[in-house]
Amino acid sequence: MPADPILLRTALAKEIGSTHPASDPRWRDAVSAVPRELFLGSTVFRATDAGWEPVHRAQVGEDEWLRMVYSDRTWVTQVEEIDAADATAPVPGSPTSSATLPSLVLRTAQVAGLRTGQKILEVGTGTGYSTAILCHRLGADNIVSIEYDPGLAASAAAHLSSAGYAPMLAVGDGLKGCKEQADYDAIVATCSVRSIPYSWFWQLNEGGSITTTISGWMLAAGMIRLELDDEGTAHGRFTDDHITYMLARPHERPPASVFLRQDGTTRSTHLDPDLMEQWAGRFVAQLAAPSAELMTSSSGIILRDTATGSQAWTEVNGPTWTVHQHGPLRLWDQVEEALKAWQDAGAPDLTEFGMTATPYEQTIWIGSAAGPKWHLPI
């Protein structure tokens, strides 16, 4: 029996409700209503050992394609700014756009606490699928969506039109907001940021909210909803979600050359580098060394700062670890101090972390604003 898109998206909504029982049924109704196949075009990328391999609708057949479309997973649609439809062979590199898994689209909207009648700015139109979900639930007249990539923006506009939705669409750097349509009751980002852009503050109504994932170059992330007070300061606490979006392109890591270990100072540490394998542990390490990348090797972890050439790497030495550090930034010292503070606080998960932010200063803290804290790079 041929696959039925209506039955498949209804089944997807039920699956999300079963897997995420706290999800709002009104948002799940949007999943049942929005035809996701209209937003994926005819080709997506699939990860292989050779790189990102293009998978064509005609190649896998209509039934298998629809089952792929209505699985609760992210499908990469662009790698290194090469669209899947334009790729003739596997493409190396990092994804630059994707169709986010529907459960994450719903979770983000639910964390944002969006309500009918609010004016919403979505940062990152992408394929247009998340925009369509917002339109269905809240009404297209209330949605403004901005996309950085002109080609993606044009495709998204066509997809949304095909699906019968007509929100206000804009092309530009979403980190600057969309001042032509401001002010907004809520800003929702479908990309991660290293810190909250100052423009988002200026374009919010009093009492407005910002929902985004705070991430960085160690690829640790925390989702948060910040609410703006009458003095222009935003406050919020992180959720327990172990999810993330791609970093906004202007916040991406700089290109890095092949890592070569450099001579430097050596010392021992009793702090297990594997703490950074924990979600909150890596998040803390990233807060402490925001300009560093994290890699792993057969002997331990590697921290590298591209701008200064600083690096740190560990190796097991009996019951302890030996740490090697090179360059002007003492990367392991920074990370070790932060991880100890986190452990002293009871090694909590991200629900014990909060954020206080203005356009000029942004801090993430444990417990309360008086607890251990770190400044974000703004």
Secondary structure as GFF3:
##gff-version 3
##sequence-region A 1 378
A	DSSP	alpha_helix	5	19	.	.	.	ID=ss1
A	DSSP	alpha_helix	25	33	.	.	.	ID=ss2
A	DSSP	three_ten_helix	36	39	.	.	.	ID=ss3
A	DSSP	beta_strand	43	48	.	.	.	ID=ss4
A	DSSP	beta_strand	51	56	.	.	.	ID=ss5
A	DSSP	alpha_helix	57	60	.	.	.	ID=ss6
A	DSSP	alpha_helix	62	69	.	.	.	ID=ss7
A	DSSP	beta_strand	75	79	.	.	.	ID=ss8
A	DSSP	beta_strand	82	83	.	.	.	ID=ss9
A	DSSP	three_ten_helix	84	86	.	.	.	ID=ss10
A	DSSP	beta_strand	95	99	.	.	.	ID=ss11
A	DSSP	alpha_helix	102	112	.	.	.	ID=ss12
A	DSSP	beta_strand	120	123	.	.	.	ID=ss13
A	DSSP	alpha_helix	129	138	.	.	.	ID=ss14
A	DSSP	three_ten_helix	140	142	.	.	.	ID=ss15
A	DSSP	beta_strand	143	147	.	.	.	ID=ss16
A	DSSP	alpha_helix	150	163	.	.	.	ID=ss17
A	DSSP	beta_strand	168	171	.	.	.	ID=ss18
A	DSSP	three_ten_helix	174	176	.	.	.	ID=ss19
A	DSSP	beta_strand	184	193	.	.	.	ID=ss20
A	DSSP	alpha_helix	198	202	.	.	.	ID=ss21
A	DSSP	beta_strand	204	214	.	.	.	ID=ss22
A	DSSP	beta_strand	222	228	.	.	.	ID=ss23
A	DSSP	beta_strand	234	237	.	.	.	ID=ss24
A	DSSP	three_ten_helix	249	251	.	.	.	ID=ss25
A	DSSP	beta_strand	265	269	.	.	.	ID=ss26
A	DSSP	three_ten_helix	273	277	.	.	.	ID=ss27
A	DSSP	alpha_helix	279	288	.	.	.	ID=ss28
A	DSSP	beta_strand	293	296	.	.	.	ID=ss29
A	DSSP	beta_strand	301	304	.	.	.	ID=ss30
A	DSSP	beta_strand	311	317	.	.	.	ID=ss31
A	DSSP	beta_strand	320	326	.	.	.	ID=ss32
A	DSSP	alpha_helix	331	344	.	.	.	ID=ss33
A	DSSP	three_ten_helix	350	352	.	.	.	ID=ss34
A	DSSP	beta_strand	353	357	.	.	.	ID=ss35
A	DSSP	beta_strand	362	366	.	.	.	ID=ss36
A	DSSP	beta_strand	373	375	.	.	.	ID=ss37
###
